[in-house]
Amino acid sequence: MKKKMISFALAAAVLLPLHAEAQATVTANAGWLSQYYYRGVLQRTSSASAGLNVASGNFSAGTWAADVGDGSEVDLFGSVAIPLGSGTVSLGGTGYFYTGDFDDTYLEGNLGASFGILSLAAALGTYDVSGDDKYFFLSATAAKNGFFGTVGTIAYNTGLGDALSDAFDKDLGGQYLQAGYGFTAGEMDFSVSGLMNDAALSDEIDGEITLIFGVSKVFTIQ
């Protein structure tokens, strides 16, 4: 696991070459969620988090950590943004690591696109120490004037060739819907949202809506 973390960190560093003409921006963030859900799956009730991000030109990389009860989740990520017409396409990678026994290591490639109020995200990755188990994630988000809505689907044990066809197979994964509103007050960011998923992702709120409250703040370091 340590070797994977080191190699991923080096890969992320490559995404941020030092350009004399490109000034790097460094920011930190801290936050809290009443219910930490990720891609429709409950990770922890009442979870604090913190992160660090570096951006230079079209490149960005960072790390983020959150309390998941049995230890912490520690993420490493990097990406490059490519302007395309009136929108942006991004390519990158993310590694999810755990200090305790909460879960296994996840490594994934990411593809994103943003045009106006609509953004799309896709990920194809592996999990488990051996890396033999694969998954595919796809989501669409609409956001305007603080209001946002996301629908997502995930399929497990699927390869690239079967990713799209398996993404909506209820026997291989599940779907979720989240909608809410975010606003800024007193230099703090607040959000309230409702999330509904199916039993394949979490049998705790199947067919019901759970409310999620969040607060966060971004600090500019450089």
Secondary structure, 3 states (H helix, E strand, C coil): CHHHHHHHHHHHHHCCCCCCCCCCEEEEEEEEEEEEEECCEEEEEEEEEEEEEEEECCEEEEEEEEECCCCEEEEEEEEEEEEECCEEEEEEEEEEEECCCCCCCEEEEEEEEEECCEEEEEEEEEECCCCCEEEEEEEEEEEECCEEEEEEEEEECCCCCCHHHHCCCCCCEEEEEEEEEEEEECCEEEEEEEEEECCCCCCCCCCCCEEEEEEEEEEECC
